[in-house]
């Protein structure tokens, strides 16, 4: 399986808070993002479906 590197910038405080929350669940932030993207890719659904209206 080929892999693709994704980089993003996020506020340091948000990253630190996320790290703490995910650590309590036995995850890293990177691992949580990977789970999120895998779930979206495998199901074809996003938790953001129907949350935003498409612009015409």
mmCIF entry with sequence, helices, sheets and N, C-alpha, C, O atoms, coordinates in Angstrom:
data_MODEL
# 
_entry.id   MODEL 
# 
_entity.id                         1 
_entity.type                       polymer 
_entity.pdbx_number_of_molecules   1 
# 
_entity_poly.entity_id                      1 
_entity_poly.type                           'polypeptide(L)' 
_entity_poly.nstd_linkage                   no 
_entity_poly.nstd_monomer                   no 
_entity_poly.pdbx_seq_one_letter_code       
;(UNK)(UNK)(UNK)(UNK)(UNK)(UNK)(UNK)(UNK)(UNK)(UNK)(UNK)(UNK)(UNK)(UNK)(UNK)(UNK)
(UNK)(UNK)(UNK)(UNK)(UNK)(UNK)(UNK)(UNK)(UNK)(UNK)(UNK)(UNK)(UNK)(UNK)(UNK)(UNK)
(UNK)(UNK)(UNK)(UNK)(UNK)(UNK)(UNK)(UNK)(UNK)(UNK)(UNK)(UNK)(UNK)(UNK)(UNK)(UNK)
(UNK)(UNK)(UNK)(UNK)(UNK)(UNK)(UNK)(UNK)
;
_entity_poly.pdbx_seq_one_letter_code_can   XXXXXXXXXXXXXXXXXXXXXXXXXXXXXXXXXXXXXXXXXXXXXXXXXXXXXXXX 
_entity_poly.pdbx_strand_id                 A 
# 
loop_
_entity_poly_seq.entity_id 
_entity_poly_seq.num 
_entity_poly_seq.mon_id 
_entity_poly_seq.hetero 
1 1  UNK n 
1 2  UNK n 
1 3  UNK n 
1 4  UNK n 
1 5  UNK n 
1 6  UNK n 
1 7  UNK n 
1 8  UNK n 
1 9  UNK n 
1 10 UNK n 
1 11 UNK n 
1 12 UNK n 
1 13 UNK n 
1 14 UNK n 
1 15 UNK n 
1 16 UNK n 
1 17 UNK n 
1 18 UNK n 
1 19 UNK n 
1 20 UNK n 
1 21 UNK n 
1 22 UNK n 
1 23 UNK n 
1 24 UNK n 
1 25 UNK n 
1 26 UNK n 
1 27 UNK n 
1 28 UNK n 
1 29 UNK n 
1 30 UNK n 
1 31 UNK n 
1 32 UNK n 
1 33 UNK n 
1 34 UNK n 
1 35 UNK n 
1 36 UNK n 
1 37 UNK n 
1 38 UNK n 
1 39 UNK n 
1 40 UNK n 
1 41 UNK n 
1 42 UNK n 
1 43 UNK n 
1 44 UNK n 
1 45 UNK n 
1 46 UNK n 
1 47 UNK n 
1 48 UNK n 
1 49 UNK n 
1 50 UNK n 
1 51 UNK n 
1 52 UNK n 
1 53 UNK n 
1 54 UNK n 
1 55 UNK n 
1 56 UNK n 
# 
_struct_asym.id          A 
_struct_asym.entity_id   1 
# 
loop_
_struct_conf.conf_type_id 
_struct_conf.id 
_struct_conf.pdbx_PDB_helix_id 
_struct_conf.beg_label_comp_id 
_struct_conf.beg_label_asym_id 
_struct_conf.beg_label_seq_id 
_struct_conf.pdbx_beg_PDB_ins_code 
_struct_conf.end_label_comp_id 
_struct_conf.end_label_asym_id 
_struct_conf.end_label_seq_id 
_struct_conf.pdbx_end_PDB_ins_code 
_struct_conf.beg_auth_comp_id 
_struct_conf.beg_auth_asym_id 
_struct_conf.beg_auth_seq_id 
_struct_conf.end_auth_comp_id 
_struct_conf.end_auth_asym_id 
_struct_conf.end_auth_seq_id 
_struct_conf.pdbx_PDB_helix_class 
_struct_conf.details 
_struct_conf.pdbx_PDB_helix_length 
HELX_P HELX_P1 AA1 UNK A 12 ? UNK A 24 ? UNK A 12 UNK A 24 1 ? 13 
HELX_P HELX_P2 AA2 UNK A 29 ? UNK A 43 ? UNK A 29 UNK A 43 1 ? 15 
# 
_struct_conf_type.id          HELX_P 
_struct_conf_type.criteria    ? 
_struct_conf_type.reference   ? 
# 
loop_
_atom_site.group_PDB 
_atom_site.id 
_atom_site.type_symbol 
_atom_site.label_atom_id 
_atom_site.label_alt_id 
_atom_site.label_comp_id 
_atom_site.label_asym_id 
_atom_site.label_entity_id 
_atom_site.label_seq_id 
_atom_site.pdbx_PDB_ins_code 
_atom_site.Cartn_x 
_atom_site.Cartn_y 
_atom_site.Cartn_z 
_atom_site.occupancy 
_atom_site.B_iso_or_equiv 
_atom_site.pdbx_formal_charge 
_atom_site.auth_seq_id 
_atom_site.auth_comp_id 
_atom_site.auth_asym_id 
_atom_site.auth_atom_id 
_atom_site.pdbx_PDB_model_num 
ATOM 1   N N  . UNK A 1 1  ? 0.846   -1.175 0.000  1.00 0.00 ? 1  UNK A N  1 
ATOM 2   C CA . UNK A 1 1  ? 0.000   0.000  0.000  1.00 0.00 ? 1  UNK A CA 1 
ATOM 3   C C  . UNK A 1 1  ? 0.894   1.241  0.000  1.00 0.00 ? 1  UNK A C  1 
ATOM 4   O O  . UNK A 1 1  ? 1.754   1.393  0.867  1.00 0.00 ? 1  UNK A O  1 
ATOM 5   N N  . UNK A 1 2  ? 0.689   2.107  -0.958 1.00 0.00 ? 2  UNK A N  1 
ATOM 6   C CA . UNK A 1 2  ? 1.429   3.367  -1.000 1.00 0.00 ? 2  UNK A CA 1 
ATOM 7   C C  . UNK A 1 2  ? 0.845   4.322  0.024  1.00 0.00 ? 2  UNK A C  1 
ATOM 8   O O  . UNK A 1 2  ? -0.364  4.351  0.253  1.00 0.00 ? 2  UNK A O  1 
ATOM 9   N N  . UNK A 1 3  ? 1.711   5.091  0.627  1.00 0.00 ? 3  UNK A N  1 
ATOM 10  C CA . UNK A 1 3  ? 1.263   6.066  1.612  1.00 0.00 ? 3  UNK A CA 1 
ATOM 11  C C  . UNK A 1 3  ? 1.570   7.467  1.131  1.00 0.00 ? 3  UNK A C  1 
ATOM 12  O O  . UNK A 1 3  ? 2.486   7.677  0.337  1.00 0.00 ? 3  UNK A O  1 
ATOM 13  N N  . UNK A 1 4  ? 0.799   8.423  1.617  1.00 0.00 ? 4  UNK A N  1 
ATOM 14  C CA . UNK A 1 4  ? 0.954   9.820  1.264  1.00 0.00 ? 4  UNK A CA 1 
ATOM 15  C C  . UNK A 1 4  ? 1.135   10.630 2.542  1.00 0.00 ? 4  UNK A C  1 
ATOM 16  O O  . UNK A 1 4  ? 0.385   10.454 3.502  1.00 0.00 ? 4  UNK A O  1 
ATOM 17  N N  . UNK A 1 5  ? 2.120   11.508 2.556  1.00 0.00 ? 5  UNK A N  1 
ATOM 18  C CA . UNK A 1 5  ? 2.381   12.367 3.704  1.00 0.00 ? 5  UNK A CA 1 
ATOM 19  C C  . UNK A 1 5  ? 1.448   13.569 3.665  1.00 0.00 ? 5  UNK A C  1 
ATOM 20  O O  . UNK A 1 5  ? 1.317   14.227 2.633  1.00 0.00 ? 5  UNK A O  1 
ATOM 21  N N  . UNK A 1 6  ? 0.804   13.850 4.787  1.00 0.00 ? 6  UNK A N  1 
ATOM 22  C CA . UNK A 1 6  ? -0.046  15.035 4.928  1.00 0.00 ? 6  UNK A CA 1 
ATOM 23  C C  . UNK A 1 6  ? 0.558   15.894 6.019  1.00 0.00 ? 6  UNK A C  1 
ATOM 24  O O  . UNK A 1 6  ? 0.851   15.406 7.111  1.00 0.00 ? 6  UNK A O  1 
ATOM 25  N N  . UNK A 1 7  ? 0.745   17.164 5.728  1.00 0.00 ? 7  UNK A N  1 
ATOM 26  C CA . UNK A 1 7  ? 1.238   18.102 6.726  1.00 0.00 ? 7  UNK A CA 1 
ATOM 27  C C  . UNK A 1 7  ? 0.203   19.206 6.912  1.00 0.00 ? 7  UNK A C  1 
ATOM 28  O O  . UNK A 1 7  ? -0.436  19.632 5.950  1.00 0.00 ? 7  UNK A O  1 
ATOM 29  N N  . UNK A 1 8  ? 0.041   19.662 8.138  1.00 0.00 ? 8  UNK A N  1 
ATOM 30  C CA . UNK A 1 8  ? -0.853  20.777 8.382  1.00 0.00 ? 8  UNK A CA 1 
ATOM 31  C C  . UNK A 1 8  ? -0.324  21.616 9.525  1.00 0.00 ? 8  UNK A C  1 
ATOM 32  O O  . UNK A 1 8  ? 0.448   21.155 10.366 1.00 0.00 ? 8  UNK A O  1 
ATOM 33  N N  . UNK A 1 9  ? -0.757  22.845 9.528  1.00 0.00 ? 9  UNK A N  1 
ATOM 34  C CA . UNK A 1 9  ? -0.386  23.751 10.608 1.00 0.00 ? 9  UNK A CA 1 
ATOM 35  C C  . UNK A 1 9  ? -1.604  23.952 11.489 1.00 0.00 ? 9  UNK A C  1 
ATOM 36  O O  . UNK A 1 9  ? -2.718  24.144 11.003 1.00 0.00 ? 9  UNK A O  1 
ATOM 37  N N  . UNK A 1 10 ? -1.371  23.904 12.795 1.00 0.00 ? 10 UNK A N  1 
ATOM 38  C CA . UNK A 1 10 ? -2.447  24.062 13.759 1.00 0.00 ? 10 UNK A CA 1 
ATOM 39  C C  . UNK A 1 10 ? -1.905  24.853 14.941 1.00 0.00 ? 10 UNK A C  1 
ATOM 40  O O  . UNK A 1 10 ? -0.726  24.749 15.278 1.00 0.00 ? 10 UNK A O  1 
ATOM 41  N N  . UNK A 1 11 ? -2.757  25.631 15.557 1.00 0.00 ? 11 UNK A N  1 
ATOM 42  C CA . UNK A 1 11 ? -2.362  26.408 16.725 1.00 0.00 ? 11 UNK A CA 1 
ATOM 43  C C  . UNK A 1 11 ? -1.752  25.474 17.781 1.00 0.00 ? 11 UNK A C  1 
ATOM 44  O O  . UNK A 1 11 ? -2.277  24.391 18.039 1.00 0.00 ? 11 UNK A O  1 
ATOM 45  N N  . UNK A 1 12 ? -0.659  25.899 18.376 1.00 0.00 ? 12 UNK A N  1 
ATOM 46  C CA . UNK A 1 12 ? 0.054   25.055 19.339 1.00 0.00 ? 12 UNK A CA 1 
ATOM 47  C C  . UNK A 1 12 ? -0.818  24.664 20.525 1.00 0.00 ? 12 UNK A C  1 
ATOM 48  O O  . UNK A 1 12 ? -0.756  23.526 20.991 1.00 0.00 ? 12 UNK A O  1 
ATOM 49  N N  . UNK A 1 13 ? -1.631  25.596 21.019 1.00 0.00 ? 13 UNK A N  1 
ATOM 50  C CA . UNK A 1 13 ? -2.488  25.301 22.165 1.00 0.00 ? 13 UNK A CA 1 
ATOM 51  C C  . UNK A 1 13 ? -3.532  24.232 21.815 1.00 0.00 ? 13 UNK A C  1 
ATOM 52  O O  . UNK A 1 13 ? -3.795  23.326 22.605 1.00 0.00 ? 13 UNK A O  1 
ATOM 53  N N  . UNK A 1 14 ? -4.114  24.351 20.632 1.00 0.00 ? 14 UNK A N  1 
ATOM 54  C CA . UNK A 1 14 ? -5.093  23.352 20.184 1.00 0.00 ? 14 UNK A CA 1 
ATOM 55  C C  . UNK A 1 14 ? -4.427  21.987 20.048 1.00 0.00 ? 14 UNK A C  1 
ATOM 56  O O  . UNK A 1 14 ? -4.995  20.976 20.461 1.00 0.00 ? 14 UNK A O  1 
ATOM 57  N N  . UNK A 1 15 ? -3.236  21.950 19.476 1.00 0.00 ? 15 UNK A N  1 
ATOM 58  C CA . UNK A 1 15 ? -2.500  20.683 19.314 1.00 0.00 ? 15 UNK A CA 1 
ATOM 59  C C  . UNK A 1 15 ? -2.221  20.057 20.668 1.00 0.00 ? 15 UNK A C  1 
ATOM 60  O O  . UNK A 1 15 ? -2.422  18.856 20.846 1.00 0.00 ? 15 UNK A O  1 
ATOM 61  N N  . UNK A 1 16 ? -1.757  20.857 21.634 1.00 0.00 ? 16 UNK A N  1 
ATOM 62  C CA . UNK A 1 16 ? -1.450  20.327 22.965 1.00 0.00 ? 16 UNK A CA 1 
ATOM 63  C C  . UNK A 1 16 ? -2.689  19.784 23.659 1.00 0.00 ? 16 UNK A C  1 
ATOM 64  O O  . UNK A 1 16 ? -2.639  18.726 24.286 1.00 0.00 ? 16 UNK A O  1 
ATOM 65  N N  . UNK A 1 17 ? -3.799  20.502 23.551 1.00 0.00 ? 17 UNK A N  1 
ATOM 66  C CA . UNK A 1 17 ? -5.053  20.037 24.160 1.00 0.00 ? 17 UNK A CA 1 
ATOM 67  C C  . UNK A 1 17 ? -5.528  18.742 23.504 1.00 0.00 ? 17 UNK A C  1 
ATOM 68  O O  . UNK A 1 17 ? -5.981  17.819 24.182 1.00 0.00 ? 17 UNK A O  1 
ATOM 69  N N  . UNK A 1 18 ? -5.419  18.687 22.179 1.00 0.00 ? 18 UNK A N  1 
ATOM 70  C CA . UNK A 1 18 ? -5.812  17.470 21.459 1.00 0.00 ? 18 UNK A CA 1 
ATOM 71  C C  . UNK A 1 18 ? -4.942  16.294 21.859 1.00 0.00 ? 18 UNK A C  1 
ATOM 72  O O  . UNK A 1 18 ? -5.442  15.189 22.069 1.00 0.00 ? 18 UNK A O  1 
ATOM 73  N N  . UNK A 1 19 ? -3.636  16.528 21.967 1.00 0.00 ? 19 UNK A N  1 
ATOM 74  C CA . UNK A 1 19 ? -2.707  15.471 22.396 1.00 0.00 ? 19 UNK A CA 1 
ATOM 75  C C  . UNK A 1 19 ? -3.138  14.888 23.736 1.00 0.00 ? 19 UNK A C  1 
ATOM 76  O O  . UNK A 1 19 ? -3.146  13.670 23.913 1.00 0.00 ? 19 UNK A O  1 
ATOM 77  N N  . UNK A 1 20 ? -3.495  15.753 24.676 1.00 0.00 ? 20 UNK A N  1 
ATOM 78  C CA . UNK A 1 20 ? -3.906  15.294 26.018 1.00 0.00 ? 20 UNK A CA 1 
ATOM 79  C C  . UNK A 1 20 ? -5.174  14.445 25.949 1.00 0.00 ? 20 UNK A C  1 
ATOM 80  O O  . UNK A 1 20 ? -5.253  13.386 26.572 1.00 0.00 ? 20 UNK A O  1 
ATOM 81  N N  . UNK A 1 21 ? -6.145  14.905 25.205 1.00 0.00 ? 21 UNK A N  1 
ATOM 82  C CA . UNK A 1 21 ? -7.417  14.181 25.099 1.00 0.00 ? 21 UNK A CA 1 
ATOM 83  C C  . UNK A 1 21 ? -7.211  12.824 24.441 1.00 0.00 ? 21 UNK A C  1 
ATOM 84  O O  . UNK A 1 21 ? -7.699  11.813 24.947 1.00 0.00 ? 21 UNK A O  1 
ATOM 85  N N  . UNK A 1 22 ? -6.494  12.786 23.318 1.00 0.00 ? 22 UNK A N  1 
ATOM 86  C CA . UNK A 1 22 ? -6.281  11.526 22.620 1.00 0.00 ? 22 UNK A CA 1 
ATOM 87  C C  . UNK A 1 22 ? -5.411  10.576 23.439 1.00 0.00 ? 22 UNK A C  1 
ATOM 88  O O  . UNK A 1 22 ? -5.618  9.364  23.388 1.00 0.00 ? 22 UNK A O  1 
ATOM 89  N N  . UNK A 1 23 ? -4.456  11.090 24.183 1.00 0.00 ? 23 UNK A N  1 
ATOM 90  C CA . UNK A 1 23 ? -3.598  10.244 25.021 1.00 0.00 ? 23 UNK A CA 1 
ATOM 91  C C  . UNK A 1 23 ? -4.433  9.486  26.051 1.00 0.00 ? 23 UNK A C  1 
ATOM 92  O O  . UNK A 1 23 ? -4.136  8.332  26.361 1.00 0.00 ? 23 UNK A O  1 
ATOM 93  N N  . UNK A 1 24 ? -5.472  10.123 26.579 1.00 0.00 ? 24 UNK A N  1 
ATOM 94  C CA . UNK A 1 24 ? -6.359  9.456  27.542 1.00 0.00 ? 24 UNK A CA 1 
ATOM 95  C C  . UNK A 1 24 ? -7.107  8.295  26.901 1.00 0.00 ? 24 UNK A C  1 
ATOM 96  O O  . UNK A 1 24 ? -7.568  7.383  27.587 1.00 0.00 ? 24 UNK A O  1 
ATOM 97  N N  . UNK A 1 25 ? -7.223  8.339  25.573 1.00 0.00 ? 25 UNK A N  1 
ATOM 98  C CA . UNK A 1 25 ? -7.916  7.290  24.832 1.00 0.00 ? 25 UNK A CA 1 
ATOM 99  C C  . UNK A 1 25 ? -6.935  6.287  24.219 1.00 0.00 ? 25 UNK A C  1 
ATOM 100 O O  . UNK A 1 25 ? -7.335  5.382  23.486 1.00 0.00 ? 25 UNK A O  1 
ATOM 101 N N  . UNK A 1 26 ? -5.650  6.460  24.526 1.00 0.00 ? 26 UNK A N  1 
ATOM 102 C CA . UNK A 1 26 ? -4.636  5.551  24.008 1.00 0.00 ? 26 UNK A CA 1 
ATOM 103 C C  . UNK A 1 26 ? -4.233  5.855  22.569 1.00 0.00 ? 26 UNK A C  1 
ATOM 104 O O  . UNK A 1 26 ? -3.694  4.993  21.876 1.00 0.00 ? 26 UNK A O  1 
ATOM 105 N N  . UNK A 1 27 ? -4.493  7.072  22.128 1.00 0.00 ? 27 UNK A N  1 
ATOM 106 C CA . UNK A 1 27 ? -4.182  7.472  20.754 1.00 0.00 ? 27 UNK A CA 1 
ATOM 107 C C  . UNK A 1 27 ? -3.208  8.637  20.748 1.00 0.00 ? 27 UNK A C  1 
ATOM 108 O O  . UNK A 1 27 ? -3.057  9.349  21.740 1.00 0.00 ? 27 UNK A O  1 
ATOM 109 N N  . UNK A 1 28 ? -2.555  8.815  19.618 1.00 0.00 ? 28 UNK A N  1 
ATOM 110 C CA . UNK A 1 28 ? -1.843  10.060 19.370 1.00 0.00 ? 28 UNK A CA 1 
ATOM 111 C C  . UNK A 1 28 ? -2.758  10.909 18.487 1.00 0.00 ? 28 UNK A C  1 
ATOM 112 O O  . UNK A 1 28 ? -3.711  10.400 17.897 1.00 0.00 ? 28 UNK A O  1 
ATOM 113 N N  . UNK A 1 29 ? -2.465  12.183 18.403 1.00 0.00 ? 29 UNK A N  1 
ATOM 114 C CA . UNK A 1 29 ? -3.242  13.035 17.504 1.00 0.00 ? 29 UNK A CA 1 
ATOM 115 C C  . UNK A 1 29 ? -3.094  12.545 16.071 1.00 0.00 ? 29 UNK A C  1 
ATOM 116 O O  . UNK A 1 29 ? -4.067  12.500 15.318 1.00 0.00 ? 29 UNK A O  1 
ATOM 117 N N  . UNK A 1 30 ? -1.885  12.181 15.702 1.00 0.00 ? 30 UNK A N  1 
ATOM 118 C CA . UNK A 1 30 ? -1.657  11.662 14.347 1.00 0.00 ? 30 UNK A CA 1 
ATOM 119 C C  . UNK A 1 30 ? -2.469  10.394 14.100 1.00 0.00 ? 30 UNK A C  1 
ATOM 120 O O  . UNK A 1 30 ? -3.049  10.218 13.029 1.00 0.00 ? 30 UNK A O  1 
ATOM 121 N N  . UNK A 1 31 ? -2.506  9.518  15.095 1.00 0.00 ? 31 UNK A N  1 
ATOM 122 C CA . UNK A 1 31 ? -3.286  8.288  14.976 1.00 0.00 ? 31 UNK A CA 1 
ATOM 123 C C  . UNK A 1 31 ? -4.772  8.571  14.858 1.00 0.00 ? 31 UNK A C  1 
ATOM 124 O O  . UNK A 1 31 ? -5.470  7.915  14.084 1.00 0.00 ? 31 UNK A O  1 
ATOM 125 N N  . UNK A 1 32 ? -5.262  9.541  15.618 1.00 0.00 ? 32 UNK A N  1 
ATOM 126 C CA . UNK A 1 32 ? -6.679  9.904  15.565 1.00 0.00 ? 32 UNK A CA 1 
ATOM 127 C C  . UNK A 1 32 ? -7.045  10.456 14.190 1.00 0.00 ? 32 UNK A C  1 
ATOM 128 O O  . UNK A 1 32 ? -8.112  10.147 13.660 1.00 0.00 ? 32 UNK A O  1 
ATOM 129 N N  . UNK A 1 33 ? -6.168  11.269 13.616 1.00 0.00 ? 33 UNK A N  1 
ATOM 130 C CA . UNK A 1 33 ? -6.411  11.805 12.273 1.00 0.00 ? 33 UNK A CA 1 
ATOM 131 C C  . UNK A 1 33 ? -6.428  10.669 11.253 1.00 0.00 ? 33 UNK A C  1 
ATOM 132 O O  . UNK A 1 33 ? -7.250  10.665 10.337 1.00 0.00 ? 33 UNK A O  1 
ATOM 133 N N  . UNK A 1 34 ? -5.529  9.718  11.411 1.00 0.00 ? 34 UNK A N  1 
ATOM 134 C CA . UNK A 1 34 ? -5.484  8.573  10.496 1.00 0.00 ? 34 UNK A CA 1 
ATOM 135 C C  . UNK A 1 34 ? -6.762  7.742  10.610 1.00 0.00 ? 34 UNK A C  1 
ATOM 136 O O  . UNK A 1 34 ? -7.298  7.300  9.593  1.00 0.00 ? 34 UNK A O  1 
ATOM 137 N N  . UNK A 1 35 ? -7.257  7.524  11.827 1.00 0.00 ? 35 UNK A N  1 
ATOM 138 C CA . UNK A 1 35 ? -8.516  6.793  12.022 1.00 0.00 ? 35 UNK A CA 1 
ATOM 139 C C  . UNK A 1 35 ? -9.663  7.550  11.353 1.00 0.00 ? 35 UNK A C  1 
ATOM 140 O O  . UNK A 1 35 ? -10.488 6.951  10.664 1.00 0.00 ? 35 UNK A O  1 
ATOM 141 N N  . UNK A 1 36 ? -9.712  8.857  11.556 1.00 0.00 ? 36 UNK A N  1 
ATOM 142 C CA . UNK A 1 36 ? -10.751 9.697  10.965 1.00 0.00 ? 36 UNK A CA 1 
ATOM 143 C C  . UNK A 1 36 ? -10.754 9.566  9.440  1.00 0.00 ? 36 UNK A C  1 
ATOM 144 O O  . UNK A 1 36 ? -11.790 9.277  8.841  1.00 0.00 ? 36 UNK A O  1 
ATOM 145 N N  . UNK A 1 37 ? -9.602  9.777  8.820  1.00 0.00 ? 37 UNK A N  1 
ATOM 146 C CA . UNK A 1 37 ? -9.528  9.725  7.359  1.00 0.00 ? 37 UNK A CA 1 
ATOM 147 C C  . UNK A 1 37 ? -9.821  8.323  6.826  1.00 0.00 ? 37 UNK A C  1 
ATOM 148 O O  . UNK A 1 37 ? -10.450 8.181  5.777  1.00 0.00 ? 37 UNK A O  1 
ATOM 149 N N  . UNK A 1 38 ? -9.373  7.292  7.534  1.00 0.00 ? 38 UNK A N  1 
ATOM 150 C CA . UNK A 1 38 ? -9.646  5.912  7.129  1.00 0.00 ? 38 UNK A CA 1 
ATOM 151 C C  . UNK A 1 38 ? -11.141 5.630  7.163  1.00 0.00 ? 38 UNK A C  1 
ATOM 152 O O  . UNK A 1 38 ? -11.681 5.016  6.243  1.00 0.00 ? 38 UNK A O  1 
ATOM 153 N N  . UNK A 1 39 ? -11.807 6.074  8.216  1.00 0.00 ? 39 UNK A N  1 
ATOM 154 C CA . UNK A 1 39 ? -13.251 5.858  8.347  1.00 0.00 ? 39 UNK A CA 1 
ATOM 155 C C  . UNK A 1 39 ? -14.012 6.563  7.227  1.00 0.00 ? 39 UNK A C  1 
ATOM 156 O O  . UNK A 1 39 ? -14.926 5.986  6.637  1.00 0.00 ? 39 UNK A O  1 
ATOM 157 N N  . UNK A 1 40 ? -13.642 7.798  6.934  1.00 0.00 ? 40 UNK A N  1 
ATOM 158 C CA . UNK A 1 40 ? -14.295 8.541  5.851  1.00 0.00 ? 40 UNK A CA 1 
ATOM 159 C C  . UNK A 1 40 ? -14.049 7.841  4.514  1.00 0.00 ? 40 UNK A C  1 
ATOM 160 O O  . UNK A 1 40 ? -14.973 7.660  3.721  1.00 0.00 ? 40 UNK A O  1 
ATOM 161 N N  . UNK A 1 41 ? -12.802 7.451  4.273  1.00 0.00 ? 41 UNK A N  1 
ATOM 162 C CA . UNK A 1 41 ? -12.475 6.775  3.018  1.00 0.00 ? 41 UNK A CA 1 
ATOM 163 C C  . UNK A 1 41 ? -13.173 5.442  2.859  1.00 0.00 ? 41 UNK A C  1 
ATOM 164 O O  . UNK A 1 41 ? -13.606 5.103  1.757  1.00 0.00 ? 41 UNK A O  1 
ATOM 165 N N  . UNK A 1 42 ? -13.293 4.679  3.930  1.00 0.00 ? 42 UNK A N  1 
ATOM 166 C CA . UNK A 1 42 ? -13.909 3.356  3.856  1.00 0.00 ? 42 UNK A CA 1 
ATOM 167 C C  . UNK A 1 42 ? -15.425 3.405  3.766  1.00 0.00 ? 42 UNK A C  1 
ATOM 168 O O  . UNK A 1 42 ? -16.030 2.552  3.117  1.00 0.00 ? 42 UNK A O  1 
ATOM 169 N N  . UNK A 1 43 ? -16.050 4.384  4.404  1.00 0.00 ? 43 UNK A N  1 
ATOM 170 C CA . UNK A 1 43 ? -17.512 4.440  4.429  1.00 0.00 ? 43 UNK A CA 1 
ATOM 171 C C  . UNK A 1 43 ? -18.096 5.363  3.367  1.00 0.00 ? 43 UNK A C  1 
ATOM 172 O O  . UNK A 1 43 ? -19.245 5.197  2.957  1.00 0.00 ? 43 UNK A O  1 
ATOM 173 N N  . UNK A 1 44 ? -17.307 6.335  2.921  1.00 0.00 ? 44 UNK A N  1 
ATOM 174 C CA . UNK A 1 44 ? -17.824 7.323  1.979  1.00 0.00 ? 44 UNK A CA 1 
ATOM 175 C C  . UNK A 1 44 ? -18.637 8.404  2.652  1.00 0.00 ? 44 UNK A C  1 
ATOM 176 O O  . UNK A 1 44 ? -19.261 9.228  1.984  1.00 0.00 ? 44 UNK A O  1 
ATOM 177 N N  . UNK A 1 45 ? -18.632 8.403  3.978  1.00 0.00 ? 45 UNK A N  1 
ATOM 178 C CA . UNK A 1 45 ? -19.390 9.396  4.733  1.00 0.00 ? 45 UNK A CA 1 
ATOM 179 C C  . UNK A 1 45 ? -18.446 10.217 5.602  1.00 0.00 ? 45 UNK A C  1 
ATOM 180 O O  . UNK A 1 45 ? -17.418 9.730  6.074  1.00 0.00 ? 45 UNK A O  1 
ATOM 181 N N  . UNK A 1 46 ? -18.821 11.464 5.797  1.00 0.00 ? 46 UNK A N  1 
ATOM 182 C CA . UNK A 1 46 ? -18.066 12.377 6.637  1.00 0.00 ? 46 UNK A CA 1 
ATOM 183 C C  . UNK A 1 46 ? -18.953 12.851 7.783  1.00 0.00 ? 46 UNK A C  1 
ATOM 184 O O  . UNK A 1 46 ? -20.160 12.998 7.597  1.00 0.00 ? 46 UNK A O  1 
ATOM 185 N N  . UNK A 1 47 ? -18.387 13.091 8.962  1.00 0.00 ? 47 UNK A N  1 
ATOM 186 C CA . UNK A 1 47 ? -19.202 13.645 10.041 1.00 0.00 ? 47 UNK A CA 1 
ATOM 187 C C  . UNK A 1 47 ? -19.691 15.056 9.713  1.00 0.00 ? 47 UNK A C  1 
ATOM 188 O O  . UNK A 1 47 ? -20.519 15.617 10.431 1.00 0.00 ? 47 UNK A O  1 
ATOM 189 N N  . UNK A 1 48 ? -19.175 15.618 8.631  1.00 0.00 ? 48 UNK A N  1 
ATOM 190 C CA . UNK A 1 48 ? -19.585 16.959 8.216  1.00 0.00 ? 48 UNK A CA 1 
ATOM 191 C C  . UNK A 1 48 ? -20.708 16.928 7.178  1.00 0.00 ? 48 UNK A C  1 
ATOM 192 O O  . UNK A 1 48 ? -21.191 17.977 6.752  1.00 0.00 ? 48 UNK A O  1 
ATOM 193 N N  . UNK A 1 49 ? -21.130 15.706 6.766  1.00 0.00 ? 49 UNK A N  1 
ATOM 194 C CA . UNK A 1 49 ? -22.239 15.599 5.823  1.00 0.00 ? 49 UNK A CA 1 
ATOM 195 C C  . UNK A 1 49 ? -23.450 16.329 6.396  1.00 0.00 ? 49 UNK A C  1 
ATOM 196 O O  . UNK A 1 49 ? -23.774 16.188 7.576  1.00 0.00 ? 49 UNK A O  1 
ATOM 197 N N  . UNK A 1 50 ? -24.101 17.095 5.562  1.00 0.00 ? 50 UNK A N  1 
ATOM 198 C CA . UNK A 1 50 ? -25.301 17.847 5.913  1.00 0.00 ? 50 UNK A CA 1 
ATOM 199 C C  . UNK A 1 50 ? -25.072 18.931 6.962  1.00 0.00 ? 50 UNK A C  1 
ATOM 200 O O  . UNK A 1 50 ? -26.028 19.543 7.437  1.00 0.00 ? 50 UNK A O  1 
ATOM 201 N N  . UNK A 1 51 ? -23.824 19.173 7.323  1.00 0.00 ? 51 UNK A N  1 
ATOM 202 C CA . UNK A 1 51 ? -23.537 20.217 8.287  1.00 0.00 ? 51 UNK A CA 1 
ATOM 203 C C  . UNK A 1 51 ? -23.390 21.566 7.591  1.00 0.00 ? 51 UNK A C  1 
ATOM 204 O O  . UNK A 1 51 ? -23.795 22.601 8.120  1.00 0.00 ? 51 UNK A O  1 
ATOM 205 N N  . UNK A 1 52 ? -22.808 21.535 6.409  1.00 0.00 ? 52 UNK A N  1 
ATOM 206 C CA . UNK A 1 52 ? -22.600 22.762 5.636  1.00 0.00 ? 52 UNK A CA 1 
ATOM 207 C C  . UNK A 1 52 ? -23.424 22.672 4.362  1.00 0.00 ? 52 UNK A C  1 
ATOM 208 O O  . UNK A 1 52 ? -23.541 21.602 3.765  1.00 0.00 ? 52 UNK A O  1 
ATOM 209 N N  . UNK A 1 53 ? -23.979 23.769 3.957  1.00 0.00 ? 53 UNK A N  1 
ATOM 210 C CA . UNK A 1 53 ? -24.733 23.803 2.705  1.00 0.00 ? 53 UNK A CA 1 
ATOM 211 C C  . UNK A 1 53 ? -23.790 24.118 1.562  1.00 0.00 ? 53 UNK A C  1 
ATOM 212 O O  . UNK A 1 53 ? -22.960 25.020 1.676  1.00 0.00 ? 53 UNK A O  1 
ATOM 213 N N  . UNK A 1 54 ? -23.904 23.386 0.456  1.00 0.00 ? 54 UNK A N  1 
ATOM 214 C CA . UNK A 1 54 ? -23.040 23.704 -0.689 1.00 0.00 ? 54 UNK A CA 1 
ATOM 215 C C  . UNK A 1 54 ? -23.380 25.080 -1.252 1.00 0.00 ? 54 UNK A C  1 
ATOM 216 O O  . UNK A 1 54 ? -24.541 25.488 -1.283 1.00 0.00 ? 54 UNK A O  1 
ATOM 217 N N  . UNK A 1 55 ? -22.355 25.774 -1.689 1.00 0.00 ? 55 UNK A N  1 
ATOM 218 C CA . UNK A 1 55 ? -22.570 27.081 -2.301 1.00 0.00 ? 55 UNK A CA 1 
ATOM 219 C C  . UNK A 1 55 ? -23.001 26.888 -3.742 1.00 0.00 ? 55 UNK A C  1 
ATOM 220 O O  . UNK A 1 55 ? -22.457 26.044 -4.454 1.00 0.00 ? 55 UNK A O  1 
ATOM 221 N N  . UNK A 1 56 ? -23.962 27.661 -4.162 1.00 0.00 ? 56 UNK A N  1 
ATOM 222 C CA . UNK A 1 56 ? -24.438 27.580 -5.566 1.00 0.00 ? 56 UNK A CA 1 
ATOM 223 C C  . UNK A 1 56 ? -23.609 28.444 -6.458 1.00 0.00 ? 56 UNK A C  1 
ATOM 224 O O  . UNK A 1 56 ? -23.855 28.506 -7.662 1.00 0.00 ? 56 UNK A O  1 
# 
